[in-house]
Amino acid sequence: MQNKNKLSVFISLVLRHKPEVIGIEIQENGGWAKTSELISGVNRVGKYRLDMPLLEEIVRTDEKQRYSFNEDKTLIRANQGHSISVYMDFQEKQPPEILWHGTGKKSVDSIYKDGIRKMNRNYVHLSKDRETAVKVGARHGEPRIFKISAGEMYRQGYKFYLSENGIWLIDHVPAEFIELNFE
């Protein structure tokens, strides 16, 4: 029995970063891939077995809600987090007063100096709650959690976007809006 979580992470790698690993293309407008090509590509590589019912289950049950289908399920995409060039039609939204960012201990000094940069992604990812930021930070080693003055940023003209899975996105968070949180 294959590990569904590992398969989901592999699909995330393909749809967000490396479609060439299974020989598929991601549409630049919207980040969509053909569902049939994703399934056949995953199966061709041979590490995992994928069919439509399993893919539907992964999309439906993924705790991070990483994926979306189009209406007739002929296309699939990652909701955010791309390092490849895609245009996602995110709508600008007013954020809550406070958002959160989790990262590893090694990033603290550069964040204090340069703020939070998108690095190799299309946007900086921010969480609506501290607990989610802690989980994200733990993936980078010893977690460090930053409290972001998102409301003040918005009032000063910074643009925020909300992805389909509830992740707040922005181009950059300047250091003056960031506070290390030790709660």
C-alpha positions in Angstrom: 0.0 0.0 0.0 1.4 3.3 -1.0 1.5 6.3 1.3 -1.2 8.8 0.3 0.5 11.6 2.1 3.8 11.1 0.2 1.9 10.9 -3.1 0.2 14.2 -2.2 3.6 15.8 -1.5 4.9 14.4 -4.9 1.9 15.9 -6.7 2.6 19.2 -5.0 6.2 19.1 -6.2 5.0 18.4 -9.7 2.2 21.1 -9.8 4.2 23.8 -8.0 7.8 23.4 -8.9 8.8 20.6 -11.3 6.2 19.4 -13.8 9.1 18.1 -16.0 9.7 15.3 -13.5 6.7 13.5 -15.0 6.8 15.2 -18.4 3.7 17.5 -18.2 3.2 21.2 -18.8 1.6 23.7 -16.4 -0.5 26.5 -18.1 1.1 29.8 -17.3 -2.4 31.4 -17.0 -3.9 29.9 -13.9 -1.4 27.1 -13.2 -3.6 24.4 -14.6 -2.4 21.0 -15.7 -4.5 18.4 -17.6 -5.8 15.9 -15.0 -5.3 13.0 -17.4 -1.7 14.0 -18.1 -1.0 14.3 -14.3 -2.3 10.8 -13.7 -0.5 9.2 -16.6 2.7 11.0 -15.8 2.7 9.9 -12.2 2.1 6.3 -13.3 4.8 6.5 -16.0 7.4 7.5 -13.4 6.4 4.4 -11.5 7.0 5.5 -7.9 3.3 5.8 -7.2 0.0 4.5 -8.7 -2.6 7.1 -9.3 -6.1 7.0 -10.7 -9.0 9.5 -10.8 -10.8 8.2 -7.6 -7.5 8.4 -5.6 -6.7 11.9 -7.0 -10.2 13.1 -6.1 -9.7 11.8 -2.6 -6.3 13.5 -2.3 -7.8 16.8 -3.4 -10.8 16.5 -1.1 -8.9 15.4 2.0 -5.6 17.3 1.8 -5.4 19.1 5.2 -3.7 22.1 3.6 -6.2 22.2 0.7 -3.3 22.5 -1.7 -5.3 21.6 -4.9 -8.3 22.5 -6.9 -10.1 21.0 -9.9 -11.9 23.0 -12.6 -15.6 22.4 -12.8 -15.5 19.3 -14.8 -12.3 18.0 -13.2 -10.4 17.9 -16.5 -7.8 20.4 -15.1 -6.1 20.5 -11.7 -3.8 23.0 -10.1 -1.9 23.8 -6.9 -3.7 26.7 -5.1 -0.5 28.6 -4.3 3.2 28.2 -3.5 4.5 28.0 -7.1 8.2 28.6 -7.9 7.5 28.2 -11.6 6.1 31.1 -13.5 2.3 31.1 -13.3 -0.3 33.8 -13.2 -2.9 33.1 -10.6 -5.9 35.5 -10.6 -5.9 36.2 -6.9 -8.2 38.9 -5.8 -6.9 41.7 -3.6 -8.4 41.5 -0.1 -8.1 43.4 3.2 -6.3 41.2 5.7 -6.9 40.9 9.4 -4.9 43.2 11.6 -2.4 40.4 12.4 -1.0 37.6 10.3 1.7 35.1 11.1 4.8 33.7 9.4 6.7 30.6 10.5 10.2 29.9 9.4 13.4 28.3 10.8 15.8 29.8 13.3 18.5 30.3 10.7 16.3 32.9 8.9 15.8 35.3 11.8 18.8 37.6 11.1 18.1 38.1 7.4 14.4 38.7 8.2 15.3 41.5 10.7 17.6 43.0 8.1 15.6 42.6 4.8 12.1 41.6 5.9 10.4 38.5 4.6 11.1 38.0 1.0 9.4 35.6 -1.4 12.8 33.9 -2.2 12.1 31.3 -5.0 8.3 31.5 -4.7 5.9 33.9 -6.4 4.7 35.3 -3.0 5.4 35.4 0.7 3.0 33.1 2.5 1.3 34.3 5.7 -1.0 32.4 8.0 -4.2 33.6 9.7 -3.3 31.9 13.0 -0.2 31.3 15.0 -0.7 27.5 15.2 -0.4 27.2 11.4 2.7 29.3 11.4 4.2 27.0 14.0 3.6 24.0 11.8 5.2 25.8 8.8 8.2 26.9 10.9 8.8 23.4 12.2 9.3 22.2 8.6 12.4 24.5 8.5 14.0 23.2 11.7 13.7 24.9 15.0 10.7 27.2 14.4 10.6 31.0 14.8 7.2 32.7 14.6 6.8 36.2 13.4 3.8 38.4 14.1 3.0 40.6 11.0 1.2 44.0 11.3 -0.9 43.2 8.2 -3.6 45.8 8.9 -1.1 48.6 9.2 0.6 47.4 6.0 -2.7 47.4 4.2 -3.5 50.9 5.4 -0.1 52.0 4.0 -0.9 50.6 0.5 0.5 47.1 0.5 -1.6 44.6 -1.5 -2.7 41.3 0.1 -4.2 38.4 -1.7 -6.1 35.4 -0.3 -5.6 32.0 -2.0 -8.4 29.4 -2.3 -7.0 27.5 0.6 -6.8 30.5 3.0 -3.2 31.4 2.7 -2.5 35.1 2.7 0.0 36.2 0.0 2.1 39.4 -0.5 5.2 40.3 -2.5 7.3 41.3 0.5 7.0 42.1 4.2 9.3 45.0 5.3 11.1 44.5 8.6 9.3 47.4 10.3 6.0 45.4 10.2 7.5 42.2 11.8 7.9 41.2 15.4 9.4 37.9 16.6 6.7 36.2 18.7 7.8 34.1 21.7 4.4 33.1 23.1 
